[in-house]
Amino acid sequence: MPNLQEYMTIKDVAEFLGVTPNTLKNWGAADKINEYRHPINNYRLYREDELSVILKQLEESGGDRLSSHRPKKRVRTK
């Protein structure tokens, strides 16, 4: 694996893109974003150079392009 300084953690990427860590996990599972794994602790890592492309896509689409659906509104029953 190349220099780990070129990678960001899921927390940092979530803040950078303005999404939640769970959103990033879902995008990774759906192959919408490339995930890399730390060689020792197996944490998710993301390449900084790939994130600028994703950020541009989000800005151009109003934030909805990478997500496949919106969560349904919860109805409280009591």
PyMOL CGO cylinders between C-alpha atoms (Angstrom):
from pymol import cmd
from pymol.cgo import CYLINDER

trace = [
    CYLINDER, 0.00, 0.00, 0.00, 1.32, 3.47, -0.85, 0.3, 1, 1, 1, 1, 1, 1,
    CYLINDER, 1.32, 3.47, -0.85, 1.89, 6.22, 1.67, 0.3, 1, 1, 1, 1, 1, 1,
    CYLINDER, 1.89, 6.22, 1.67, -1.07, 6.31, 4.08, 0.3, 1, 1, 1, 1, 1, 1,
    CYLINDER, -1.07, 6.31, 4.08, -0.86, 10.12, 4.14, 0.3, 1, 1, 1, 1, 1, 1,
    CYLINDER, -0.86, 10.12, 4.14, -2.70, 10.05, 0.78, 0.3, 1, 1, 1, 1, 1, 1,
    CYLINDER, -2.70, 10.05, 0.78, -5.77, 8.52, 2.43, 0.3, 1, 1, 1, 1, 1, 1,
    CYLINDER, -5.77, 8.52, 2.43, -8.52, 9.88, 4.67, 0.3, 1, 1, 1, 1, 1, 1,
    CYLINDER, -8.52, 9.88, 4.67, -10.56, 8.14, 7.36, 0.3, 1, 1, 1, 1, 1, 1,
    CYLINDER, -10.56, 8.14, 7.36, -14.30, 7.66, 7.10, 0.3, 1, 1, 1, 1, 1, 1,
    CYLINDER, -14.30, 7.66, 7.10, -14.92, 10.37, 9.70, 0.3, 1, 1, 1, 1, 1, 1,
    CYLINDER, -14.92, 10.37, 9.70, -12.83, 12.92, 7.81, 0.3, 1, 1, 1, 1, 1, 1,
    CYLINDER, -12.83, 12.92, 7.81, -14.42, 12.02, 4.47, 0.3, 1, 1, 1, 1, 1, 1,
    CYLINDER, -14.42, 12.02, 4.47, -17.93, 12.27, 5.90, 0.3, 1, 1, 1, 1, 1, 1,
    CYLINDER, -17.93, 12.27, 5.90, -17.17, 15.79, 7.10, 0.3, 1, 1, 1, 1, 1, 1,
    CYLINDER, -17.17, 15.79, 7.10, -15.47, 16.71, 3.80, 0.3, 1, 1, 1, 1, 1, 1,
    CYLINDER, -15.47, 16.71, 3.80, -18.41, 15.53, 1.67, 0.3, 1, 1, 1, 1, 1, 1,
    CYLINDER, -18.41, 15.53, 1.67, -21.13, 16.59, 4.11, 0.3, 1, 1, 1, 1, 1, 1,
    CYLINDER, -21.13, 16.59, 4.11, -22.61, 13.12, 4.54, 0.3, 1, 1, 1, 1, 1, 1,
    CYLINDER, -22.61, 13.12, 4.54, -22.73, 10.61, 7.38, 0.3, 1, 1, 1, 1, 1, 1,
    CYLINDER, -22.73, 10.61, 7.38, -20.28, 7.73, 7.83, 0.3, 1, 1, 1, 1, 1, 1,
    CYLINDER, -20.28, 7.73, 7.83, -23.20, 5.33, 7.25, 0.3, 1, 1, 1, 1, 1, 1,
    CYLINDER, -23.20, 5.33, 7.25, -23.84, 6.95, 3.88, 0.3, 1, 1, 1, 1, 1, 1,
    CYLINDER, -23.84, 6.95, 3.88, -20.21, 6.32, 2.94, 0.3, 1, 1, 1, 1, 1, 1,
    CYLINDER, -20.21, 6.32, 2.94, -20.52, 2.68, 4.01, 0.3, 1, 1, 1, 1, 1, 1,
    CYLINDER, -20.52, 2.68, 4.01, -23.64, 2.31, 1.87, 0.3, 1, 1, 1, 1, 1, 1,
    CYLINDER, -23.64, 2.31, 1.87, -21.95, 3.95, -1.13, 0.3, 1, 1, 1, 1, 1, 1,
    CYLINDER, -21.95, 3.95, -1.13, -18.98, 1.61, -0.68, 0.3, 1, 1, 1, 1, 1, 1,
    CYLINDER, -18.98, 1.61, -0.68, -21.24, -1.47, -0.54, 0.3, 1, 1, 1, 1, 1, 1,
    CYLINDER, -21.24, -1.47, -0.54, -22.97, -0.29, -3.72, 0.3, 1, 1, 1, 1, 1, 1,
    CYLINDER, -22.97, -0.29, -3.72, -19.60, 0.39, -5.43, 0.3, 1, 1, 1, 1, 1, 1,
    CYLINDER, -19.60, 0.39, -5.43, -20.39, 4.09, -5.75, 0.3, 1, 1, 1, 1, 1, 1,
    CYLINDER, -20.39, 4.09, -5.75, -17.19, 5.09, -3.97, 0.3, 1, 1, 1, 1, 1, 1,
    CYLINDER, -17.19, 5.09, -3.97, -13.84, 3.31, -3.79, 0.3, 1, 1, 1, 1, 1, 1,
    CYLINDER, -13.84, 3.31, -3.79, -12.89, 2.03, -0.36, 0.3, 1, 1, 1, 1, 1, 1,
    CYLINDER, -12.89, 2.03, -0.36, -9.46, 0.89, 0.68, 0.3, 1, 1, 1, 1, 1, 1,
    CYLINDER, -9.46, 0.89, 0.68, -8.53, -0.93, 3.87, 0.3, 1, 1, 1, 1, 1, 1,
    CYLINDER, -8.53, -0.93, 3.87, -5.78, -0.15, 6.31, 0.3, 1, 1, 1, 1, 1, 1,
    CYLINDER, -5.78, -0.15, 6.31, -3.32, -3.05, 6.18, 0.3, 1, 1, 1, 1, 1, 1,
    CYLINDER, -3.32, -3.05, 6.18, -3.16, -3.50, 9.96, 0.3, 1, 1, 1, 1, 1, 1,
    CYLINDER, -3.16, -3.50, 9.96, -6.51, -2.50, 11.47, 0.3, 1, 1, 1, 1, 1, 1,
    CYLINDER, -6.51, -2.50, 11.47, -8.75, -2.99, 8.39, 0.3, 1, 1, 1, 1, 1, 1,
    CYLINDER, -8.75, -2.99, 8.39, -10.35, 0.48, 8.79, 0.3, 1, 1, 1, 1, 1, 1,
    CYLINDER, -10.35, 0.48, 8.79, -11.97, 2.02, 5.72, 0.3, 1, 1, 1, 1, 1, 1,
    CYLINDER, -11.97, 2.02, 5.72, -9.79, 4.55, 3.95, 0.3, 1, 1, 1, 1, 1, 1,
    CYLINDER, -9.79, 4.55, 3.95, -10.49, 6.82, 1.00, 0.3, 1, 1, 1, 1, 1, 1,
    CYLINDER, -10.49, 6.82, 1.00, -8.05, 8.40, -1.45, 0.3, 1, 1, 1, 1, 1, 1,
    CYLINDER, -8.05, 8.40, -1.45, -7.95, 12.17, -1.28, 0.3, 1, 1, 1, 1, 1, 1,
    CYLINDER, -7.95, 12.17, -1.28, -7.52, 12.57, -5.05, 0.3, 1, 1, 1, 1, 1, 1,
    CYLINDER, -7.52, 12.57, -5.05, -10.75, 10.62, -5.74, 0.3, 1, 1, 1, 1, 1, 1,
    CYLINDER, -10.75, 10.62, -5.74, -12.83, 12.67, -3.29, 0.3, 1, 1, 1, 1, 1, 1,
    CYLINDER, -12.83, 12.67, -3.29, -12.63, 15.92, -5.24, 0.3, 1, 1, 1, 1, 1, 1,
    CYLINDER, -12.63, 15.92, -5.24, -14.35, 14.22, -8.18, 0.3, 1, 1, 1, 1, 1, 1,
    CYLINDER, -14.35, 14.22, -8.18, -17.11, 12.93, -5.91, 0.3, 1, 1, 1, 1, 1, 1,
    CYLINDER, -17.11, 12.93, -5.91, -17.52, 16.34, -4.26, 0.3, 1, 1, 1, 1, 1, 1,
    CYLINDER, -17.52, 16.34, -4.26, -17.92, 17.94, -7.69, 0.3, 1, 1, 1, 1, 1, 1,
    CYLINDER, -17.92, 17.94, -7.69, -20.59, 15.37, -8.64, 0.3, 1, 1, 1, 1, 1, 1,
    CYLINDER, -20.59, 15.37, -8.64, -22.47, 16.10, -5.42, 0.3, 1, 1, 1, 1, 1, 1,
    CYLINDER, -22.47, 16.10, -5.42, -22.34, 19.84, -5.96, 0.3, 1, 1, 1, 1, 1, 1,
    CYLINDER, -22.34, 19.84, -5.96, -23.52, 19.57, -9.58, 0.3, 1, 1, 1, 1, 1, 1,
    CYLINDER, -23.52, 19.57, -9.58, -26.42, 17.29, -8.69, 0.3, 1, 1, 1, 1, 1, 1,
    CYLINDER, -26.42, 17.29, -8.69, -27.57, 19.11, -5.58, 0.3, 1, 1, 1, 1, 1, 1,
    CYLINDER, -27.57, 19.11, -5.58, -26.36, 16.28, -3.34, 0.3, 1, 1, 1, 1, 1, 1,
    CYLINDER, -26.36, 16.28, -3.34, -28.51, 13.42, -4.65, 0.3, 1, 1, 1, 1, 1, 1,
    CYLINDER, -28.51, 13.42, -4.65, -26.49, 11.85, -7.44, 0.3, 1, 1, 1, 1, 1, 1,
    CYLINDER, -26.49, 11.85, -7.44, -24.65, 9.17, -5.48, 0.3, 1, 1, 1, 1, 1, 1,
    CYLINDER, -24.65, 9.17, -5.48, -27.44, 8.12, -3.18, 0.3, 1, 1, 1, 1, 1, 1,
    CYLINDER, -27.44, 8.12, -3.18, -29.85, 5.64, -4.71, 0.3, 1, 1, 1, 1, 1, 1,
    CYLINDER, -29.85, 5.64, -4.71, -32.88, 6.50, -2.61, 0.3, 1, 1, 1, 1, 1, 1,
    CYLINDER, -32.88, 6.50, -2.61, -34.12, 8.71, 0.16, 0.3, 1, 1, 1, 1, 1, 1,
    CYLINDER, -34.12, 8.71, 0.16, -35.16, 7.21, 3.46, 0.3, 1, 1, 1, 1, 1, 1,
    CYLINDER, -35.16, 7.21, 3.46, -38.87, 7.05, 4.09, 0.3, 1, 1, 1, 1, 1, 1,
    CYLINDER, -38.87, 7.05, 4.09, -40.30, 9.46, 6.58, 0.3, 1, 1, 1, 1, 1, 1,
    CYLINDER, -40.30, 9.46, 6.58, -40.98, 7.75, 9.89, 0.3, 1, 1, 1, 1, 1, 1,
    CYLINDER, -40.98, 7.75, 9.89, -44.48, 7.91, 11.24, 0.3, 1, 1, 1, 1, 1, 1,
    CYLINDER, -44.48, 7.91, 11.24, -44.79, 7.81, 14.99, 0.3, 1, 1, 1, 1, 1, 1,
    CYLINDER, -44.79, 7.81, 14.99, -47.47, 5.53, 16.31, 0.3, 1, 1, 1, 1, 1, 1,
    CYLINDER, -47.47, 5.53, 16.31, -48.44, 5.49, 19.90, 0.3, 1, 1, 1, 1, 1, 1,
]
cmd.load_cgo(trace, "trace")
